[in-house]
Amino acid sequence: MERKFNKQPKLHIRRDDVVKVLSGDDKGKTGKVLSVDLEKRRAIVEGLNMVTKHVKPTASNPQGGIEKKEAPIHISNLMLIDPKTGEATKTGRKRNEQGKLVRYSKKTGEVING
């Protein structure tokens, strides 16, 4: 859904959320979201979707070598874990008493902080 004024997309996943992977090699695993790329709609999850990267020697890293790092996962393959129950849940948006838009768990109806 394209927004009229603020062109940033509203996603169901944010940084520091705990998510479950729905598909791919890491299916069923959970981890904490380290960062979210809004344009590409991808997130980097701590310890998941690890790839091997060959690093050339530089002045700061004279040894170089092979290092493992997390690769981005598409947002559609991630589902938020409800902090109260510990289960994967869909999220919705509603206005709270102050009129601010907040996320809530569709499974329990509880507001998700963050």
C-alpha angles and dihedrals in degrees: 000000000000115000123222105224112006104049094196110114118238108234130190091230126068135178114284093024118132109234140182122224112235101190143011133051092318095049112157096016123121132214146153120271110243098183142350126217105209098192095050093034092229133132134202111225121200112257096355133107091019117191131188115243124191109220122202118224113263136174091266093043107030094171097057112180139138121321133181119228139166118265123207120268122207114256092235089065093056130078126191119247112226107239092215101049102021092229129120113263141177116244132224135185128236138157119259127213092281091053094250119139111245134178119243136186112253090205097057103011091232120142113250113224119219 
